[in-house]
Amino acid sequence: MLAPIDRRLFLSRAVALGVSLPFANRIGAARGQTPDLVARRVFFDNPDYINVRLSPDGTHLSYVAPVDGVNNLWIAPLADLKTARPVTRVTDRNIGVYHSWGYTNRHLVFFRDHDGDENFRAASVDIVSGTIVPLTPETGVKSFKQEADRKFPEEMLLRHNQRDKRYFDLFRVNIVTGASELVFENHEYLGLITDSAFQLRLATRLTADGTAEVFERRPDGGWAPFMTVPIADSDTTELLDFSADGKTLYLIDSRGRDKAAFFAFDMATRRTTLLAADDDADIALAIFDENRRPLAAMANTDRKRWHAVDHSAEQDLADLVRHGAGDITFVSNSHDHGLGTVYYERDTESGEYALLDRGTREVRKLFTQRQSLAGVALRKLEPVVIRSRDGLRLNCYLTRPAEAEGGRVPLVLVIHGGPYLRDSWGFSPVHQWLASRGYAVLSVNYRGSTGFGKAFVTAADHEWGGKMHDDLIDAVDWAVAQGIADPKRVGFFGGSYGGYSALVAATKTPDVFACIVDLFGISNLVTFMATIPPYWGPWISVWKNRLGDPGTETGHAFLVERSPLTHIDRAMRPILIAQGMRDVRVVAAESEQMVNALKQRNVPVTYVTFADEGHGFVRPQNRLAFYGVAEAFLAKHLGGRCQPTGGDFAGSSLKIETGGDLVPGLR
């Protein structure tokens, strides 16, 4: 995904004539198709369980799971999981993965958008009566949860942008009745920080050079300067939470150091205490108990690494390690901290949700996340380190197919979006799918990826299409030098910023790649920056300083030079482009202008669209359809195995805009 740069510091706590193919399977038995492969649905269908959370009183579990193929909210008594039942019945589009229990122990708050428009509206559901109550306007707004506390069991603080699409106002909302009271009308601040008393304490805005100015709320309602965060620290500094008494601010901070660490800041004395740090990676996450007491902090190099802050967390981690292998995520706790739900991430089998009983010190399995993976021979996701040509350490992940034991195999380079995000270890549907088709798969945390220190992030400044792309070519060269990849059969697969990278590959280094797959990638950096959604506006100064300022002659020229569309004359390799037509981050025009330019130069291009998707393919039917097309495309150009689509197009909104005849069996 193309991620807002302010994800951490600023939001704090808080993705020609066409032939429509909505129902029928239009892919026939193309050459090289192998019907006995693991079905794509096994990798790309909705998981069986997501985000398993305890009610505050510890008596119930909530989670997201499918109902007739569409994700909904479920609940189950902890004492009798077999009586689980759905409390929502949406039929059109998956319900949002994120949800939160109200302190009533009777209400769940959840979020939904419409066809990928990213206008996530909030609602509550009464788990007893089934009553669903809107908590925000139901159309045209983007909302998120700001704060909840047991002192106000029927209320939450929510933020939405109905009044001004650029800024999010703060509301106190009754989750039982839906009644909403404006707490703060926001005309300039990107981020707001509140405390357990529902008091607004801090606010953040950006200056023209990308510096974050943080202000403290005075008793008279005015604001006083509190701290500044340079642009270099914006992706590695995060204001997390206040202590229960409001006297201590907890934050992750990289100012004055390269790797971000976890700190406690005394609001009275202004003194800072270091709570946790890691020599090799940023502290990326901290967890607290229900009384807002810090427990542990996590860093992620190749695998997650937890640092206990409180002695109780040491015992928890010891118990969890004894239960089983995998990278641990703490999901939720009961209010008394007696029970907790955790998730074990694994690479060669399904992840697992488990219950930690701190009274008995027992860990009990709750659910297997993807039951369809049982019996499937999955391949290891190997962390590997590759040195860039200028000496940077690139943390990468490699999956080798079974065929790799016999020598070189085709390679698919799979590149993450963001770009200020990262790849992590665990089960990867894309890696496992491609490996099962005979490809080696390599993902690269190129410069700009987060978690590896601020110097690694700032090394990407003004390097879109430059050194960031060099990192990817260095990774391909490494795979060839290691005897893994056949240099004549290397493919590129990327979405969002990864899609931009795919188009850079097509127009800058076409000799390296045999084919390109681009999902909603940026083709023109100038038009991209002119069409960002309004709520990205308050932090556009960060983009201007990191990428280039289209409002200056020098910045505009730089953006033009680094746009794939500018170098369309170099493109020659076959390319598959996919686009969600409701995408507000990378609008459809970005793909359309690239497709038109490729067609004018007679470059083989296949363009498919999905009318009911945005920045990412949420509906399982659309995911299955896209990956069916991509599999046939890759098989033609790289020689991997291909499975007939069967019913994988049923219910999809897939539309072939152009180039259907270029993919075997697609017509």
C-alpha positions as CSV (number, residue, x, y, z in Angstrom):
1,M,0.0,0.0,0.0
2,L,1.0,3.6,-0.4
3,A,1.0,4.7,3.2
4,P,0.5,8.1,4.7
5,I,3.9,9.3,6.1
6,D,2.3,10.4,9.3
7,R,1.2,6.9,10.3
8,R,3.2,6.9,13.5
9,L,3.9,10.3,14.9
10,F,0.8,12.1,13.7
11,L,-2.1,9.7,13.9
12,S,-0.6,8.0,16.9
13,R,-2.9,5.6,18.6
14,A,-5.0,6.0,18.0
15,V,-4.0,1.0,1.6
16,A,-9.9,0.5,-25.3
17,L,-13.2,-1.2,-25.3
18,G,-13.4,-3.5,-22.4
19,V,-14.9,-6.9,-21.9
20,S,-16.7,-7.3,-18.5
21,L,-16.2,-10.6,-16.8
22,P,-18.4,-10.5,-13.7
23,F,-19.5,-14.1,-13.4
24,A,-18.2,-16.5,-16.1
25,N,-14.8,-18.3,-16.0
26,R,-13.1,-17.1,-19.2
27,I,-9.7,-18.7,-18.8
28,G,-9.4,-22.0,-20.7
29,A,-6.8,-24.7,-20.4
30,A,-3.7,-22.7,-21.3
31,R,-0.5,-24.5,-22.2
32,G,1.4,-25.6,-19.2
33,Q,-1.5,-25.6,-16.8
34,T,-1.4,-28.1,-14.0
35,P,-4.7,-29.0,-12.3
36,D,-3.1,-30.8,-9.3
37,L,-1.5,-27.6,-7.8
38,V,-2.7,-26.2,-4.5
39,A,-5.7,-24.1,-5.3
40,R,-5.2,-20.3,-5.2
41,R,-8.1,-20.1,-2.9
42,V,-6.1,-21.8,-0.2
43,F,-3.7,-18.8,-0.2
44,F,-6.0,-15.9,-0.9
45,D,-9.4,-16.6,0.6
46,N,-10.4,-14.9,3.8
47,P,-8.8,-16.4,6.9
48,D,-11.0,-18.3,9.3
49,Y,-10.2,-16.1,12.2
50,I,-8.9,-12.5,12.5
51,N,-8.2,-10.2,15.5
52,V,-9.5,-12.5,18.4
53,R,-10.2,-10.2,21.3
54,L,-11.4,-10.6,24.9
55,S,-14.3,-8.6,26.3
56,P,-13.2,-6.4,29.2
57,D,-14.7,-8.8,31.7
58,G,-13.0,-11.7,30.1
59,T,-16.2,-13.7,29.5
60,H,-16.4,-13.5,25.7
61,L,-14.3,-13.5,22.6
62,S,-14.9,-11.4,19.5
63,Y,-13.3,-11.9,16.1
64,V,-13.7,-11.4,12.4
65,A,-14.6,-14.5,10.4
66,P,-16.5,-15.2,7.2
67,V,-20.3,-15.6,6.8
68,D,-21.0,-17.0,3.4
69,G,-17.6,-15.9,2.2
70,V,-17.9,-12.3,3.6
71,N,-16.1,-11.3,6.8
72,N,-18.3,-10.4,9.7
73,L,-18.1,-9.9,13.4
74,W,-18.5,-12.9,15.6
75,I,-18.7,-13.5,19.4
76,A,-18.3,-16.6,21.5
77,P,-18.5,-17.3,25.2
78,L,-15.0,-18.1,26.4
79,A,-16.4,-21.1,28.2
80,D,-18.2,-22.6,25.2
81,L,-16.5,-21.6,21.9
82,K,-18.8,-24.0,19.9
83,T,-21.7,-21.7,20.5
84,A,-20.0,-18.9,18.5
85,R,-22.4,-16.7,16.4
86,P,-22.1,-13.8,14.0
87,V,-23.4,-10.4,15.3
88,T,-23.3,-8.7,11.9
89,R,-24.5,-10.0,8.6
90,V,-22.9,-7.9,5.9
91,T,-23.1,-9.5,2.4
92,D,-21.4,-7.0,0.1
93,R,-17.9,-6.4,1.4
94,N,-15.7,-7.6,4.2
95,I,-16.2,-5.8,7.5
96,G,-13.0,-4.0,8.7
97,V,-10.5,-6.1,10.5
98,Y,-10.2,-3.6,13.3
99,H,-12.9,-3.6,16.0
100,S,-13.0,-2.7,19.7
101,W,-15.0,-3.8,22.7
102,G,-16.9,-1.1,24.6
103,Y,-16.6,-1.2,28.4
104,T,-20.2,-2.1,28.6
105,N,-19.1,-5.6,27.7
106,R,-22.2,-5.6,25.5
107,H,-21.1,-3.5,22.5
108,L,-18.6,-3.8,19.8
109,V,-17.5,-0.9,17.7
110,F,-16.5,-1.6,14.1
111,F,-15.7,0.3,10.9
112,R,-16.7,-0.1,7.2
113,D,-16.0,1.6,3.9
114,H,-17.8,1.5,0.6
115,D,-16.2,-0.3,-2.3
116,G,-12.7,0.8,-1.2
117,D,-13.4,4.5,-1.0
118,E,-11.5,4.6,2.4
119,N,-14.4,6.5,4.0
120,F,-14.5,4.2,7.1
121,R,-17.6,5.0,9.1
122,A,-18.1,3.7,12.7
123,A,-21.0,1.8,14.1
124,S,-21.7,-0.2,17.3
125,V,-23.5,-3.5,17.6
126,D,-25.3,-4.7,20.7
127,I,-24.2,-8.4,21.0
128,V,-27.5,-9.2,22.9
129,S,-30.1,-7.5,20.8
130,G,-28.2,-7.3,17.6
131,T,-29.0,-3.6,17.3
132,I,-26.6,-1.7,15.1
133,V,-26.2,2.0,15.8
134,P,-24.2,4.5,13.5
135,L,-21.7,6.4,15.5
136,T,-20.5,8.7,12.7
137,P,-22.1,10.1,9.5
138,E,-22.7,7.1,7.2
139,T,-21.4,8.6,4.0
140,G,-18.5,10.9,2.9
141,V,-16.5,10.8,6.1
142,K,-13.4,9.0,7.3
143,S,-13.3,8.1,11.0
144,F,-11.3,6.3,13.6
145,K,-11.2,5.6,17.3
146,Q,-9.3,8.1,19.4
147,E,-9.8,6.9,23.0
148,A,-11.8,4.6,25.3
149,D,-11.6,4.1,29.1
150,R,-13.5,2.1,31.7
151,K,-14.5,5.3,33.5
152,F,-16.8,6.0,30.6
153,P,-18.3,2.6,29.7
154,E,-20.9,3.9,27.3
155,E,-18.7,6.4,25.5
156,M,-15.7,6.7,23.2
157,L,-13.8,9.5,21.6
158,L,-13.9,9.3,17.8
159,R,-12.6,11.5,15.1
160,H,-14.0,12.2,11.6
161,N,-13.7,14.7,8.8
162,Q,-17.3,15.6,7.9
163,R,-16.8,19.3,8.4
164,D,-13.5,19.7,6.5
165,K,-12.1,16.7,4.6
166,R,-8.6,17.9,5.5
167,Y,-8.9,17.8,9.3
168,F,-10.4,15.5,11.8
169,D,-12.6,16.9,14.5
170,L,-12.9,15.2,17.9
171,F,-16.2,13.9,19.2
172,R,-17.5,12.3,22.4
173,V,-19.9,9.5,21.2
174,N,-22.3,7.4,23.1
175,I,-21.8,3.9,21.7
176,V,-25.3,2.8,23.0
177,T,-27.4,5.6,21.5
178,G,-25.1,7.1,18.9
179,A,-25.4,10.6,20.4
180,S,-22.4,12.6,19.5
181,E,-20.9,15.8,21.1
182,L,-18.2,17.9,19.5
183,V,-15.2,18.2,21.8
184,F,-12.8,20.0,19.5
185,E,-13.2,21.6,16.1
186,N,-9.9,21.1,14.4
187,H,-8.7,23.7,11.8
188,E,-5.0,23.1,11.7
189,Y,-3.7,20.0,13.5
190,L,-2.7,16.7,11.9
191,G,-2.7,14.7,15.2
192,L,-4.5,15.0,18.5
193,I,-3.5,13.2,21.7
194,T,-6.0,12.6,24.5
195,D,-5.8,10.9,27.9
196,S,-7.9,8.5,30.0
197,A,-10.0,11.4,31.3
198,F,-11.0,12.1,27.7
199,Q,-9.1,15.4,27.9
200,L,-7.3,16.8,24.8
201,R,-3.6,17.1,25.9
202,L,-1.4,17.5,22.8
203,A,-1.7,18.4,19.1
204,T,0.7,18.2,16.2
205,R,1.0,20.2,13.0
206,L,3.7,20.4,10.3
207,T,5.8,23.2,9.1
208,A,6.9,23.8,5.5
209,D,10.1,21.9,6.0
210,G,8.3,18.9,7.4
211,T,9.1,19.5,11.0
212,A,6.4,18.4,13.4
213,E,5.5,21.0,16.0
214,V,3.8,19.5,19.1
215,F,1.7,21.8,21.3
216,E,0.3,21.3,24.8
217,R,-3.2,22.3,25.7
218,R,-3.3,25.0,28.4
219,P,-6.1,25.1,31.1
220,D,-7.5,28.2,29.3
221,G,-7.9,26.3,26.1
222,G,-4.9,27.8,24.4
223,W,-1.8,26.0,23.2
224,A,1.8,26.2,24.3
225,P,4.9,24.8,22.5
226,F,5.7,21.3,23.8
227,M,8.3,19.7,21.5
228,T,9.5,19.6,17.9
229,V,10.3,16.5,15.8
230,P,12.5,17.0,12.7
231,I,11.4,15.4,9.5
232,A,14.2,12.9,9.8
233,D,12.5,11.5,12.9
234,S,8.9,11.5,11.7
235,D,8.7,7.8,10.8
236,T,10.5,6.7,14.0
237,T,8.8,8.9,16.6
238,E,5.4,8.2,18.0
239,L,3.4,9.7,20.9
240,L,1.7,6.6,22.3
241,D,-0.3,7.2,25.5
242,F,-0.6,8.9,28.8
243,S,-0.4,7.0,32.1
244,A,-3.7,6.5,33.9
245,D,-3.1,9.6,36.1
246,G,-2.1,11.7,33.1
247,K,1.3,12.6,34.6
248,T,3.5,10.5,32.2
249,L,3.6,10.5,28.5
250,Y,4.9,7.3,26.8
251,L,6.5,7.6,23.5
252,I,8.8,6.0,20.9
253,D,11.5,8.5,20.0
254,S,14.5,8.6,17.7
255,R,15.6,12.1,18.3
256,G,19.3,12.2,19.2
257,R,19.8,8.5,18.2
258,D,19.4,6.4,15.1
259,K,17.3,3.5,16.4
260,A,14.1,4.6,18.0
261,A,13.6,3.7,21.7
262,F,10.8,3.5,24.2
263,F,10.6,6.3,26.8
264,A,8.6,7.7,29.6
265,F,8.3,11.5,29.8
266,D,7.4,13.2,33.1
267,M,5.0,16.0,32.2
268,A,5.9,18.0,35.3
269,T,9.7,17.7,35.4
270,R,10.1,17.3,31.7
271,R,12.5,14.5,32.4
272,T,12.8,11.4,30.1
273,T,13.4,7.8,31.3
274,L,14.5,5.1,28.8
275,L,12.3,2.0,29.2
276,A,13.5,-0.2,26.3
277,A,15.9,-0.1,23.3
278,D,17.3,-2.5,20.7
279,D,20.8,-2.2,19.2
280,D,19.8,-3.5,15.8
281,A,16.3,-2.1,15.1
282,D,13.8,0.5,16.1
283,I,11.4,-0.1,18.9
284,A,8.3,-0.3,16.7
285,L,5.6,-1.2,19.3
286,A,4.9,-1.0,23.0
287,I,2.1,-2.7,24.9
288,F,0.3,-1.7,28.1
289,D,-2.0,-3.3,30.6
290,E,-5.6,-2.0,31.0
291,N,-4.4,0.5,33.6
292,R,-2.0,2.0,31.0
293,R,1.1,0.6,32.7
294,P,3.9,-0.2,30.1
295,L,4.6,-3.9,29.9
296,A,6.9,-4.6,27.0
297,A,8.3,-3.2,23.7
298,M,9.0,-4.9,20.4
299,A,11.7,-4.5,17.8
300,N,11.8,-6.3,14.4
301,T,15.0,-7.0,12.5
302,D,14.4,-10.3,10.6
303,R,12.1,-11.6,13.4
304,K,10.2,-10.0,16.2
305,R,12.2,-9.4,19.4
306,W,10.4,-8.5,22.7
307,H,11.9,-6.5,25.5
308,A,10.2,-6.8,28.8
309,V,9.6,-3.5,30.6
310,D,7.6,-5.0,33.6
311,H,8.5,-8.2,35.4
312,S,5.1,-9.6,34.6
313,A,5.9,-9.5,30.9
314,E,9.0,-11.6,31.4
315,Q,6.8,-14.3,32.8
316,D,4.2,-13.9,30.0
317,L,6.9,-14.3,27.4
318,A,8.4,-17.3,29.0
319,D,5.0,-19.0,29.2
320,L,4.3,-18.2,25.5
321,V,7.6,-19.5,24.3
322,R,7.1,-22.8,26.1
323,H,3.7,-23.2,24.4
324,G,5.0,-23.1,20.8
325,A,7.2,-21.5,18.2
326,G,6.4,-18.4,16.2
327,D,6.6,-14.7,16.4
328,I,4.3,-13.5,19.2
329,T,1.7,-10.6,18.9
330,F,-0.2,-9.6,22.1
331,V,-3.8,-9.0,20.9
332,S,-5.9,-8.1,23.9
333,N,-6.3,-8.5,27.7
334,S,-9.2,-8.7,30.1
335,H,-9.6,-5.6,32.3
336,D,-8.1,-7.4,35.4
337,H,-5.2,-8.6,33.2
338,G,-5.9,-12.1,34.3
339,L,-6.4,-13.3,30.7
340,G,-4.9,-12.3,27.4
341,T,-5.2,-13.4,23.7
342,V,-2.1,-13.7,21.7
343,Y,-1.3,-14.7,18.1
344,Y,1.6,-16.9,16.9
345,E,2.8,-16.0,13.4
346,R,4.5,-18.9,11.5
347,D,5.9,-19.2,8.0
348,T,5.3,-22.9,7.1
349,E,2.0,-23.5,8.8
350,S,-1.1,-21.5,9.8
351,G,-0.8,-18.9,12.5
352,E,-2.6,-19.7,15.8
353,Y,-4.6,-17.7,18.4
354,A,-4.1,-18.7,22.0
355,L,-5.4,-17.8,25.4
356,L,-2.9,-16.9,28.2
357,D,-4.2,-17.5,31.7
358,R,-2.0,-15.6,34.1
359,G,-3.6,-17.2,37.1
360,T,-2.7,-20.8,36.1
361,R,0.2,-19.8,33.8
362,E,-1.4,-22.0,31.2
363,V,-1.5,-21.2,27.4
364,R,-4.4,-22.8,25.6
365,K,-4.9,-22.9,21.8
366,L,-8.1,-21.1,20.7
367,F,-8.1,-21.1,16.9
368,T,-6.1,-22.0,13.8
369,Q,-6.2,-18.9,11.6
370,R,-6.2,-20.7,8.2
371,Q,-7.5,-24.2,8.5
372,S,-7.2,-24.8,4.8
373,L,-3.4,-24.8,5.1
374,A,-3.4,-28.1,7.1
375,G,-1.5,-30.7,5.1
376,V,-0.2,-28.2,2.6
377,A,3.6,-28.4,2.1
378,L,4.7,-24.8,2.6
379,R,8.2,-23.4,2.0
380,K,10.4,-21.6,4.6
381,L,10.5,-17.8,4.5
382,E,14.3,-17.3,4.9
383,P,15.6,-14.0,6.3
384,V,18.7,-13.0,4.2
385,V,20.9,-9.9,4.3
386,I,22.0,-8.4,1.0
387,R,24.5,-5.5,0.8
388,S,23.6,-2.6,-1.5
389,R,26.2,-1.3,-3.9
390,D,26.8,1.6,-1.5
391,G,27.1,-0.6,1.6
392,L,23.6,-0.5,3.1
393,R,22.3,-3.6,4.9
394,L,19.1,-4.8,3.1
395,N,17.0,-7.1,5.2
396,C,15.2,-9.4,2.7
397,Y,13.1,-12.5,2.7
398,L,13.6,-15.4,0.3
399,T,11.3,-18.4,-0.4
400,R,12.8,-21.2,-2.5
401,P,10.6,-23.7,-4.3
402,A,11.2,-27.4,-4.1
403,E,12.7,-27.2,-7.6
404,A,15.5,-25.0,-6.4
405,E,17.3,-28.1,-5.1
406,G,18.0,-29.0,-8.7
407,G,19.6,-25.7,-9.7
408,R,18.5,-22.3,-10.9
409,V,14.8,-21.4,-11.1
410,P,12.8,-18.4,-12.3
411,L,12.6,-15.6,-9.7
412,V,9.8,-13.2,-8.9
413,L,10.8,-10.0,-7.1
414,V,7.9,-9.0,-4.8
415,I,8.2,-5.4,-3.6
416,H,6.1,-3.9,-0.8
417,G,4.3,-0.6,-0.9
418,G,4.5,2.4,1.4
419,P,7.3,3.0,0.7
420,Y,7.6,3.8,4.4
421,L,6.5,0.4,5.6
422,R,8.4,-3.0,5.6
423,D,8.1,-6.7,4.9
424,S,8.2,-9.0,7.9
425,W,8.6,-12.7,8.6
426,G,5.6,-15.0,8.7
427,F,3.1,-16.6,6.4
428,S,3.0,-14.8,3.1
429,P,0.2,-15.8,0.7
430,V,2.1,-14.3,-2.3
431,H,5.4,-16.1,-1.5
432,Q,3.7,-19.4,-0.9
433,W,1.6,-19.2,-4.0
434,L,4.5,-18.3,-6.2
435,A,6.8,-21.0,-4.7
436,S,4.1,-23.6,-5.2
437,R,4.2,-22.7,-8.9
438,G,8.0,-23.2,-9.1
439,Y,9.3,-19.7,-8.6
440,A,11.9,-18.4,-6.1
441,V,10.5,-15.3,-4.4
442,L,12.5,-12.5,-3.0
443,S,11.2,-9.5,-1.0
444,V,13.5,-6.6,-0.3
445,N,13.3,-4.0,2.5
446,Y,14.9,-1.4,0.3
447,R,16.1,2.0,1.8
448,G,13.1,3.9,3.1
449,S,11.6,0.8,4.7
450,T,10.9,1.4,8.3
451,G,12.1,-0.4,11.5
452,F,15.8,-0.3,10.7
453,G,16.7,3.2,12.1
454,K,16.1,6.7,10.8
455,A,19.3,6.8,8.7
456,F,17.9,4.0,6.6
457,V,14.7,5.9,6.1
458,T,16.3,9.2,5.2
459,A,18.7,7.4,2.8
460,A,15.6,7.2,0.6
461,D,15.1,11.0,0.4
462,H,14.9,12.1,-3.2
463,E,15.8,8.5,-4.3
464,W,12.4,7.3,-5.7
465,G,13.4,5.7,-8.9
466,G,17.1,6.2,-8.0
467,K,19.0,4.4,-5.2
468,M,15.8,2.8,-4.0
469,H,15.6,1.0,-7.3
470,D,19.3,0.2,-7.3
471,D,18.6,-1.7,-4.1
472,L,16.2,-3.9,-6.0
473,I,18.6,-4.6,-8.8
474,D,21.3,-5.4,-6.3
475,A,19.0,-8.0,-4.8
476,V,18.4,-9.6,-8.2
477,D,22.1,-9.6,-8.8
478,W,22.6,-11.3,-5.5
479,A,20.1,-14.0,-6.3
480,V,21.8,-14.7,-9.6
481,A,25.3,-14.8,-8.0
482,Q,24.0,-17.2,-5.4
483,G,22.9,-19.6,-8.1
484,I,19.3,-19.3,-7.1
485,A,17.8,-17.3,-10.0
486,D,17.9,-17.9,-13.8
487,P,18.9,-14.4,-15.0
488,K,16.7,-14.8,-18.1
489,R,13.6,-15.6,-16.1
490,V,13.2,-12.8,-13.6
491,G,9.8,-11.2,-13.0
492,F,8.7,-8.1,-11.1
493,F,5.6,-8.0,-8.9
494,G,4.6,-4.9,-6.9
495,G,1.7,-2.9,-5.6
496,S,1.3,0.8,-4.8
497,Y,4.8,2.1,-4.3
498,G,5.8,-1.4,-5.3
499,G,3.7,-0.8,-8.5
500,Y,5.6,2.4,-9.1
501,S,8.8,0.4,-8.7
502,A,7.4,-2.1,-11.2
503,L,6.9,0.7,-13.7
504,V,10.4,2.0,-13.0
505,A,11.7,-1.5,-13.7
506,A,9.8,-1.5,-17.0
507,T,11.2,1.8,-18.1
508,K,14.7,2.0,-16.4
509,T,16.0,-1.6,-16.3
510,P,13.9,-3.5,-18.8
511,D,16.9,-5.8,-19.6
512,V,16.8,-7.2,-16.1
513,F,13.2,-8.4,-16.1
514,A,11.3,-10.8,-18.5
515,C,7.9,-9.4,-17.4
516,I,6.3,-6.9,-15.0
517,V,3.1,-7.1,-12.8
518,D,2.0,-3.6,-11.6
519,L,-0.9,-3.2,-9.1
520,F,-2.2,0.4,-8.9
521,G,1.3,1.9,-9.4
522,I,2.2,5.6,-9.9
523,S,3.2,6.4,-13.5
524,N,3.5,10.2,-13.1
525,L,4.7,11.7,-9.8
526,V,3.4,15.1,-10.7
527,T,-0.1,14.0,-11.4
528,F,0.0,11.7,-8.4
529,M,0.8,14.5,-6.0
530,A,-2.0,16.6,-7.6
531,T,-4.6,14.0,-6.9
532,I,-3.9,12.9,-3.3
533,P,-7.0,12.7,-1.1
534,P,-7.8,15.9,0.9
535,Y,-6.9,14.3,4.3
536,W,-3.4,13.8,3.1
537,G,-3.0,17.6,2.5
538,P,-1.9,18.5,6.1
539,W,1.3,16.4,5.7
540,I,2.1,17.1,2.1
541,S,5.1,19.1,3.2
542,V,6.7,15.8,4.2
543,W,6.2,14.5,0.7
544,K,7.6,17.7,-0.8
545,N,10.7,17.5,1.2
546,R,11.3,13.8,0.9
547,L,10.3,13.3,-2.7
548,G,10.2,16.6,-4.5
549,D,8.1,19.8,-4.5
550,P,6.0,20.1,-7.7
551,G,5.5,23.8,-6.9
552,T,9.1,24.7,-7.6
553,E,10.9,24.5,-10.9
554,T,13.6,22.2,-9.6
555,G,11.2,20.0,-7.7
556,H,8.8,19.7,-10.7
557,A,11.7,18.8,-13.0
558,F,12.9,16.2,-10.6
559,L,9.5,14.6,-10.3
560,V,9.1,14.5,-14.1
561,E,12.5,12.9,-14.5
562,R,11.7,10.2,-11.9
563,S,8.3,9.4,-13.4
564,P,8.1,6.1,-15.4
565,L,5.9,7.7,-18.0
566,T,8.8,10.1,-18.9
567,H,10.9,7.1,-20.0
568,I,8.2,5.1,-21.8
569,D,10.5,4.9,-24.9
570,R,12.6,2.3,-23.0
571,A,9.7,0.0,-22.2
572,M,9.6,-3.3,-24.1
573,R,8.8,-6.1,-21.7
574,P,5.3,-7.6,-21.3
575,I,3.4,-5.9,-18.5
576,L,0.2,-6.7,-16.6
577,I,-1.5,-3.7,-14.9
578,A,-4.3,-4.0,-12.4
579,Q,-6.4,-1.2,-10.9
580,G,-9.2,-0.6,-8.4
581,M,-11.5,2.0,-9.9
582,R,-12.4,3.5,-6.5
583,D,-8.7,4.0,-5.5
584,V,-8.3,7.4,-3.8
585,R,-4.5,7.0,-3.2
586,V,-3.4,6.2,-6.7
587,V,-6.3,7.1,-8.9
588,A,-7.2,5.1,-12.0
589,A,-5.7,7.8,-14.3
590,E,-2.2,6.8,-13.2
591,S,-2.7,3.3,-14.7
592,E,-4.7,4.6,-17.7
593,Q,-2.1,7.0,-18.9
594,M,0.6,4.3,-18.6
595,V,-1.5,1.8,-20.5
596,N,-2.3,4.3,-23.3
597,A,1.4,5.2,-23.7
598,L,2.4,1.5,-23.8
599,K,-0.2,0.8,-26.4
600,Q,1.0,3.7,-28.6
601,R,4.5,2.1,-28.6
602,N,3.1,-1.4,-29.2
603,V,4.5,-2.7,-25.9
604,P,2.5,-5.8,-24.9
605,V,0.2,-4.7,-22.1
606,T,-2.8,-6.3,-20.4
607,Y,-4.9,-4.0,-18.3
608,V,-7.6,-5.3,-15.9
609,T,-9.8,-3.3,-13.6
610,F,-12.2,-3.9,-10.7
611,A,-15.1,-1.4,-10.3
612,D,-15.7,-2.2,-6.7
613,E,-12.2,-2.0,-5.3
614,G,-9.9,0.8,-4.1
615,H,-6.2,0.6,-3.0
616,G,-6.1,-3.1,-2.7
617,F,-8.4,-6.0,-3.5
618,V,-10.6,-6.7,-0.5
619,R,-13.4,-8.9,-1.9
620,P,-12.1,-12.5,-2.1
621,Q,-13.7,-13.0,-5.5
622,N,-11.6,-10.2,-6.9
623,R,-8.4,-11.4,-5.3
624,L,-8.9,-14.9,-6.8
625,A,-9.7,-13.4,-10.2
626,F,-6.6,-11.2,-10.2
627,Y,-4.3,-13.9,-9.1
628,G,-5.7,-16.3,-11.7
629,V,-4.8,-13.8,-14.4
630,A,-1.4,-13.1,-12.9
631,E,-0.6,-16.8,-12.7
632,A,-1.3,-17.3,-16.4
633,F,0.7,-14.2,-17.3
634,L,3.7,-15.3,-15.2
635,A,3.6,-18.8,-16.6
636,K,3.7,-17.6,-20.1
637,H,6.8,-15.4,-19.6
638,L,8.7,-17.2,-16.8
639,G,7.7,-20.8,-17.4
640,G,6.2,-21.6,-14.0
641,R,3.2,-23.9,-13.4
642,C,-0.3,-22.7,-13.9
643,Q,-3.6,-24.0,-12.6
644,P,-6.9,-23.6,-14.5
645,T,-9.1,-20.9,-12.8
646,G,-12.1,-23.2,-12.4
647,G,-14.6,-21.0,-10.5
648,D,-12.1,-18.4,-9.5
649,F,-13.9,-15.7,-11.6
650,A,-17.3,-16.3,-10.1
651,G,-18.7,-13.1,-8.5
652,S,-15.7,-11.0,-9.5
653,S,-16.0,-7.5,-11.1
654,L,-12.9,-8.2,-13.2
655,K,-13.0,-6.3,-16.5
656,I,-10.4,-6.8,-19.2
657,E,-9.8,-3.3,-20.6
658,T,-7.1,-4.3,-23.1
659,G,-4.7,-7.1,-23.9
660,G,-6.8,-10.1,-23.0
661,D,-5.4,-12.0,-26.0
662,L,-1.9,-11.6,-24.6
663,V,-2.5,-13.9,-21.6
664,P,-2.9,-17.6,-22.4
665,G,-6.5,-18.7,-22.2
666,L,-7.8,-15.2,-21.3
667,R,-10.5,-14.1,-23.7
